[in-house]
Amino acid sequence: MKNNRTLIASGYLQPNKLLYKLQHNPEYYWQKRGDKRVLQLFQQMALRVPAYRDFLRKHKIRPHTINTIADFKKVPPVSKNSYLRQYPLDALSWDGKLSSKPVVIASTTGSTGEPFYFPRERDQDWQYAAMAELYLLTNFQIDQKTTLYIVGFPMGQWIGGLFTYQAIKYIADSRQYPLSVITPGVSATEIIKAVKRLGPYFDQIIIGSYGPFLKDTLDEAKREGLKWKQYDLGFIFAAEVFSESFRDYVAKATGLENIFTHTLNQYGTVDMGTMSYETPLSILARRKAYLNKVIFDQVFNKIYRVPTLTQFFPDMFYFEDDDGDLICSAYSGLPLARYDLKDRGRVISFERMIKNFEEHGTDLLKLAKQEKIDHTVWQLPFVYVYERRDFSVSFYGFTIYPETIRRALLRSELEVAVTGRFTMEVRYDRDQNQRLDINVELKSGIKSSKSLKKSVTKTLVEILKVENSPYRKTYETINGRAEPNVIFWEHHHPKYFNPIIKQRWIKK
């Protein structure tokens, strides 16, 4: 397929050549490559994808008139409901054929509706491997250190675990790096066993895990007396927006010396795979912005929470933002042009990011040099994401977001009893009064009690009153009826806390 030939020609499967370009070429070079490739993608889809041909016809778009990026941005976006669910899978595939090529099929978790199945061809594995190889070389020097990569993402039909395994296996096999992989999935017990029994044989250990699952692992390891600091560790996260306090917590618990290079969050979806990731520079920018509200408001457009901030390759994943809604185009398993990710965020150019800090007296590049990460600085554009558009609940007419609840449950006085995982939902009583239910997961061996419920409820109310002014005003009016109804569930209870799938923070 032309997609893979283009990847090879662009040097993505030649890491040394690509790293040289990243260190020497300006942002304009990468953006121009992205502009060219996304127009190629659009024209190929208009010609070879039956569903997209029909979609364009219905919207009266004539493909031969789409010749510039300005033209392309006038094409209506597609979404899961407006496009993917309107056509059979074969019509959404190249040349109307789904099963004629070997594919791996992943499923959504159904967090926002019925599960949807996404095929993934070999090209998508190569694409992820190309990105992963860059950060594994730059951050972890896998060409110089013997490395054990522990895949702690869910295995099975969900994309995280198997997709990561295939990418790491491809990197190890094709480059002959001293890179080994083990796949315990989301079992804290098996991850800890792997560290204890295999760790001494390797120079370093990298653990890939969702934040909540990693916290389980760290908590259980502490109970078992595991000394993390005796290992050279790194952590790859995905799927969750987490706070810098959480990053600090991981660093302190495991003795990380450099959080800029040894922690890294990825931005991805089952729809498109891994689209971008944190670089040392983006982590530095995020942390500095968090400490300066004026800079934060300018960089992140006065949003209410700290987003995941990443850098991306425009010729792999072409990001746009439409008034704060993220849109992406890519040669994914089902090719997608101007796909509405249903995520809130923005695209920021590299030049604009640097100027945002300079305008407030901060030299971000100088700070990078001071932190000894200047050799990792690449002039790639940034994209940040802070919430799913449909991942919140409406309570008494105002919005409550999971991040506020998550922050409350991670407070030190509560973390001895609860894992930090929860599912919130709004219910109605017989009189149709609203009630905010917070289903909270207890740690293993912890029992529910009236005193614990009182403590959790009090903490939730305190943080909601501080962070959510509409809640504070409502609470002053209706008092007890605005208090969350805390419901405890035993550790890994299958109703809300199935350990093999990504946590559902919202139930609607």
C-alpha positions in Angstrom: 0.0 0.0 0.0 1.2 3.5 -0.7 0.8 4.3 3.0 3.7 2.0 4.0 5.9 3.0 1.0 5.4 6.6 2.1 6.5 5.7 5.6 9.6 4.1 4.4 10.4 6.9 2.0 9.9 9.5 4.8 12.5 7.7 6.9 10.1 6.6 9.7 11.5 3.1 9.5 15.0 4.4 9.6 15.4 5.9 13.1 18.9 7.3 12.8 18.0 9.2 9.7 14.7 10.4 11.3 16.4 11.5 14.5 18.9 13.6 12.5 16.0 15.4 10.8 14.2 15.9 14.0 17.3 17.6 15.5 17.9 19.9 12.5 14.7 20.6 10.5 12.3 23.4 11.5 8.6 23.0 12.2 7.7 24.3 8.7 9.4 21.2 7.2 7.2 18.8 9.2 4.0 20.8 8.7 4.6 20.9 4.9 5.0 17.1 4.9 1.7 16.8 6.8 -0.2 19.1 4.5 1.0 17.0 1.5 0.2 13.7 3.0 -3.3 14.6 4.3 -4.4 15.8 0.8 -3.1 12.5 -0.6 -5.1 10.6 2.0 -8.3 12.5 1.2 -7.9 11.8 -2.6 -7.2 8.1 -2.0 -10.2 7.8 0.3 -12.5 9.6 -2.2 -11.3 7.1 -4.9 -11.0 3.8 -2.9 -13.3 3.9 0.1 -16.9 3.3 -0.9 -18.4 4.7 2.3 -16.4 7.9 2.0 -17.3 8.3 -1.6 -21.0 8.1 -0.6 -20.5 10.5 2.3 -18.9 13.1 0.1 -21.7 12.7 -2.5 -24.3 13.2 0.2 -22.6 16.4 1.3 -22.1 17.6 -2.3 -18.3 17.6 -2.1 -16.5 17.1 -5.4 -13.1 15.6 -4.6 -11.3 17.1 -7.6 -11.9 20.6 -6.1 -10.1 19.8 -2.9 -6.5 20.8 -3.8 -5.3 22.9 -0.9 -5.4 22.7 2.9 -7.9 25.6 2.9 -10.1 23.5 0.6 -9.6 20.4 2.9 -10.7 22.3 6.0 -14.1 23.0 4.3 -14.8 19.2 4.0 -17.4 18.2 6.7 -15.9 16.2 9.6 -16.9 12.5 10.0 -17.6 10.9 13.4 -18.5 7.6 14.8 -22.3 8.3 14.6 -22.4 10.3 11.4 -20.0 8.0 9.4 -18.7 4.8 11.0 -22.1 3.6 12.3 -23.8 4.5 9.0 -21.9 2.0 6.8 -20.8 -1.7 7.0 -17.2 -2.3 7.9 -16.2 -3.4 4.4 -17.6 -0.2 2.9 -15.4 1.7 5.3 -12.3 -0.2 4.3 -9.9 0.4 1.4 -11.4 -0.8 -1.9 -14.5 -2.0 0.0 -12.6 -5.1 1.3 -12.2 -5.9 5.0 -11.3 -9.5 5.1 -9.0 -9.8 2.0 -6.0 -8.8 4.1 -4.8 -10.0 7.5 -6.0 -7.7 10.2 -6.1 -7.6 14.0 -9.5 -6.3 15.3 -9.8 -4.2 18.4 -12.9 -3.1 20.2 -13.9 0.1 22.0 -14.9 -0.4 25.7 -18.4 1.0 25.0 -17.9 3.9 27.4 -20.0 6.2 25.2 -22.3 3.6 23.6 -22.2 0.2 22.0 -18.8 -1.2 21.3 -17.3 -0.6 17.8 -14.8 -2.8 16.1 -11.7 -1.4 14.4 -9.5 -3.5 12.1 -5.8 -2.8 12.2 -3.4 -3.7 9.4 0.3 -4.3 9.6 0.9 -0.7 8.5 -0.6 0.6 11.8 1.7 -1.6 13.8 4.7 -0.2 11.9 3.4 3.3 12.5 3.2 2.9 16.2 6.5 1.0 16.3 8.2 4.0 14.5 6.9 6.4 17.1 7.7 4.1 20.0 11.2 3.5 18.8 11.9 7.2 18.8 11.1 7.7 22.5 12.6 4.4 23.5 15.9 5.5 21.9 15.7 9.2 23.0 14.4 8.7 26.6 15.6 5.2 27.5 18.6 4.4 25.3 17.4 1.0 24.4 20.3 0.6 22.0 22.7 0.8 24.9 20.9 -0.8 27.8 19.4 -4.3 28.2 15.7 -3.6 28.7 12.6 -5.4 30.0 9.4 -3.9 28.8 6.5 -5.0 31.0 3.2 -4.6 29.1 0.7 -3.7 31.9 -2.0 -2.5 29.5 -5.2 -4.7 29.2 -4.7 -7.7 26.8 -7.4 -9.2 24.7 -9.6 -7.3 22.3 -8.8 -3.9 23.7 -6.1 -2.0 21.8 -3.7 -1.0 24.5 -1.9 -4.3 25.4 -1.7 -6.2 22.2 -0.9 -3.1 20.1 2.0 -2.3 22.4 3.2 -5.9 22.4 3.3 -6.0 18.7 5.1 -2.7 18.3 7.7 -3.6 20.9 8.2 -7.0 19.4 8.7 -5.5 16.0 11.3 -3.0 17.3 13.2 -5.7 19.1 13.2 -8.1 16.1 14.0 -5.6 13.3 16.7 -3.7 15.1 18.2 -6.4 17.2 18.1 -4.2 20.3 18.6 -6.0 23.7 14.9 -5.5 24.3 12.7 -8.1 25.9 9.0 -8.0 26.6 6.6 -9.7 29.0 2.8 -9.3 29.0 1.2 -9.7 32.4 -1.6 -7.2 31.5 -3.4 -5.5 34.3 -2.4 -7.9 37.0 -0.5 -6.1 39.7 0.6 -9.4 41.2 2.1 -10.6 38.0 3.8 -7.3 37.3 5.4 -7.4 40.7 6.5 -11.0 40.2 8.1 -10.0 36.8 10.0 -7.1 38.4 11.3 -9.3 41.3 12.3 -12.3 39.3 13.4 -10.8 36.0 14.5 -7.3 37.0 18.0 -8.3 38.2 18.9 -9.6 34.7 18.3 -6.2 32.9 19.9 -2.8 33.0 16.4 -1.2 33.1 12.7 -1.9 33.4 10.0 0.0 31.5 6.4 -0.5 32.6 3.5 0.4 30.3 0.3 0.9 32.3 -2.8 3.1 32.7 -2.4 5.4 35.7 -5.0 3.8 38.0 -3.6 0.3 37.4 -0.1 1.5 38.1 -1.2 3.0 41.4 -2.6 -0.4 42.3 0.7 -2.0 41.5 2.7 0.6 43.5 0.4 0.2 46.5 0.5 -3.6 46.4 4.3 -3.6 45.9 4.7 -1.4 48.9 2.7 -3.9 51.0 5.0 -6.7 49.8 8.1 -4.7 50.6 9.4 -4.3 47.0 12.3 -1.9 46.9 11.7 0.0 43.6 14.7 2.2 44.0 17.1 -0.8 43.3 15.9 -0.8 39.7 16.4 1.7 36.8 12.8 2.3 35.9 10.7 4.1 33.3 6.9 4.4 32.9 4.8 4.7 29.8 1.2 5.8 30.4 -1.9 6.0 28.1 -5.6 6.8 28.0 -5.8 8.9 31.2 -5.2 12.6 31.8 -3.3 12.7 35.1 -2.0 15.5 37.3 1.6 16.5 37.8 1.0 15.5 41.4 0.4 12.0 40.2 3.7 12.1 38.2 5.5 13.3 41.4 3.8 10.5 43.4 5.1 7.9 40.9 8.6 9.4 40.9 8.8 9.5 44.7 7.4 6.0 45.2 9.9 4.5 42.7 12.9 6.8 43.1 12.9 8.2 39.5 15.8 10.6 39.0 14.5 12.3 35.8 10.7 12.6 35.4 11.2 14.4 32.0 12.7 11.4 30.3 11.5 8.5 32.4 7.8 9.2 32.5 5.7 9.6 29.3 2.0 9.8 28.5 0.6 8.8 25.2 -2.5 10.2 23.5 -4.4 7.6 21.5 -7.7 6.1 20.7 -8.9 2.7 19.5 -10.2 4.5 16.4 -6.7 5.6 15.3 -4.1 4.1 17.7 -1.4 6.1 19.3 -1.4 9.5 17.8 1.1 11.6 19.8 3.1 11.4 23.0 4.7 13.6 25.7 8.2 14.7 25.0 10.6 16.0 27.7 9.9 19.5 26.4 6.1 19.1 26.6 6.4 17.8 30.2 8.6 20.8 31.1 6.1 23.2 29.5 3.1 21.6 31.3 4.8 21.7 34.7 5.9 25.3 34.3 2.5 26.4 33.1 0.9 24.7 36.0 3.0 26.9 38.4 2.1 30.2 36.6 -1.6 30.9 36.1 -1.0 33.7 33.6 1.1 31.4 31.4 -1.3 28.6 31.9 -4.3 30.6 30.8 -2.5 31.8 27.7 -1.2 28.4 26.7 -4.3 26.4 27.5 -7.0 29.0 26.8 -8.2 29.3 30.4 -9.5 25.8 30.7 -10.4 24.4 34.1 -7.9 21.6 34.3 -4.3 20.6 33.4 -4.4 18.8 30.1 -2.2 16.1 28.5 0.3 18.1 26.4 2.0 16.2 23.6 3.9 16.7 20.3 2.9 15.0 17.0 4.1 14.2 13.5 1.7 16.0 11.1 2.4 13.5 8.3 1.4 10.6 10.5 -1.6 12.1 12.3 -2.9 15.4 11.0 -4.5 17.3 13.9 -6.8 20.3 13.6 -8.9 22.0 16.2 -12.4 23.4 15.5 -13.1 25.9 18.3 -11.7 23.5 20.9 -12.8 20.2 19.4 -10.0 18.0 18.1 -10.1 16.6 14.6 -7.6 14.1 13.2 -6.9 12.5 9.8 -4.8 9.4 9.4 -4.2 6.2 7.5 -5.7 4.2 10.4 -7.2 0.7 10.3 -10.3 2.3 8.8 -8.9 5.3 6.9 -10.3 8.5 8.4 -10.3 12.1 7.0 -11.2 14.9 9.4 -12.4 12.6 12.1 -14.1 14.1 15.1 -12.4 12.5 18.1 -15.0 13.9 20.5 -12.1 15.3 22.6 -11.7 18.8 23.8 -8.3 20.4 23.2 -6.2 22.6 20.9 -3.3 22.5 18.4 -0.4 24.8 19.2 2.6 25.4 16.9 6.1 25.0 18.2 6.8 28.6 17.6 3.7 29.8 19.3 4.4 27.6 22.4 7.9 29.1 22.8 6.4 32.7 22.4 3.7 32.0 24.9 6.4 31.6 27.5 8.7 34.3 26.2 5.9 36.9 26.4 5.8 36.3 30.2 9.6 36.4 30.7 10.3 32.6 30.6 12.7 31.1 28.1 11.5 27.5 27.7 14.5 26.4 25.6 16.9 27.8 28.2 15.0 25.9 30.9 15.3 22.7 28.8 19.1 23.2 28.7 19.1 23.7 32.5 17.2 20.4 32.9 19.7 18.7 30.5 16.9 17.8 28.0 17.9 20.2 25.2 19.1 17.3 23.1 15.5 16.0 23.0 13.9 19.2 21.7 12.2 18.7 18.4 10.4 21.5 16.4 7.1 19.6 16.2 3.7 21.1 16.8 1.8 20.5 20.1 -1.6 19.1 20.7 -3.3 19.1 24.1 -6.4 17.2 25.3 -8.2 17.7 28.5 -11.6 15.9 28.3 -14.0 13.9 26.3 -16.9 16.0 25.3 -19.3 13.4 26.7 -17.3 12.5 29.8 -19.1 14.6 32.5 -22.3 14.6 34.4 -24.9 17.4 34.8 -26.0 17.9 38.4 -28.5 20.6 39.3 -27.8 22.2 35.9 -24.0 22.4 36.3 -21.2 20.1 35.1 -19.1 17.9 37.3 -15.9 16.4 35.7 -14.1 13.2 36.8 -10.8 15.0 37.4 -12.2 16.8 40.5 -13.5 13.5 42.0 -10.2 11.8 41.1 -8.2 14.5 42.9 -10.2 14.1 46.0 -9.8 10.4 46.2 -6.0 10.6 45.7 -5.6 12.7 48.9 -3.2 11.1 51.4 -5.9 10.7 54.1 -8.0 8.6 51.8 -5.5 6.7 49.7 -4.9 4.2 52.5 -8.5 2.9 52.0 -9.5 3.6 48.4 -7.8 2.9 45.1 -8.7 6.2 43.4 -11.0 4.5 40.9 -14.7 5.5 40.8 -17.8 5.7 38.6 -20.1 8.6 39.0 -23.7 8.9 37.8 -26.7 11.1 38.4 -29.9 9.3 39.6 -33.4 10.4 40.5 -35.4 9.4 43.6 -39.1 8.8 43.7 -39.8 12.5 43.9 -37.5 13.1 40.9 -34.9 14.8 43.0 -31.4 14.5 41.6 -28.8 12.5 43.4 -25.1 12.3 42.6 -23.8 8.8 43.2 -20.1 8.2 43.5 -19.3 4.5 43.3 -15.9 4.1 44.9 -13.5 1.1 44.8 -12.0 0.0 48.1 -8.5 -1.3 48.3 -8.0 -5.0 48.8 -8.8 -6.1 52.3 -10.5 -2.8 53.3 -14.1 -2.9 54.6 -16.8 -0.3 54.2 -17.7 1.7 57.3 -19.8 4.7 58.4 -16.7 6.6 59.4 -14.9 6.0 56.1 -18.1 7.1 54.2 -18.2 10.2 56.2 -14.6 11.0 55.6 -14.8 10.4 51.8 -18.0 12.5 51.6 -16.5 15.4 53.5 -13.4 15.4 51.3 -15.5 15.3 48.1 -17.7 18.2 49.2 -14.6 20.2 50.2 -12.9 19.9 46.8 -16.1 20.4 44.9 -16.8 23.6 46.7 -13.2 24.8 46.0 -13.1 23.8 42.3 -16.7 24.2 41.2 -18.3 27.5 42.0 -21.8 26.5 40.7 -21.6 23.5 43.1 -20.6 25.8 46.0 -23.5 28.1 45.4 -25.9 25.2 45.0 -24.6 23.6 48.2 -25.2 26.8 50.1 -28.8 26.7 49.0 -29.7 23.0 49.4 -27.0 21.7 51.7 -27.3 18.0 52.2 -29.1 17.3 49.0 -26.0 18.4 47.1 -23.8 16.0 49.0 -22.5 13.1 46.9 -23.9 9.7 47.8 -20.8 7.6 48.3 -21.2 3.9 47.6 -18.3 1.5 48.4 -17.5 -1.5 46.3 -15.0 -4.3 47.0 -11.7 -4.3 45.2 -12.1 -5.3 41.5 -15.9 -5.7 41.8 -17.0 -6.6 38.2 -20.0 -4.1 38.1 -17.8 -1.0 38.1 -14.2 -2.0 38.5 -13.5 -4.9 36.1 -9.7 -5.0 36.1 -9.3 -6.1 32.4 -10.9 -3.0 30.8 -10.3 0.7 31.0 -12.0 2.4 33.9 -15.4 4.0 33.2 -15.5 7.2 35.2 -18.9 8.1 34.0 -22.1 6.1 33.7 -25.0 7.7 31.8 
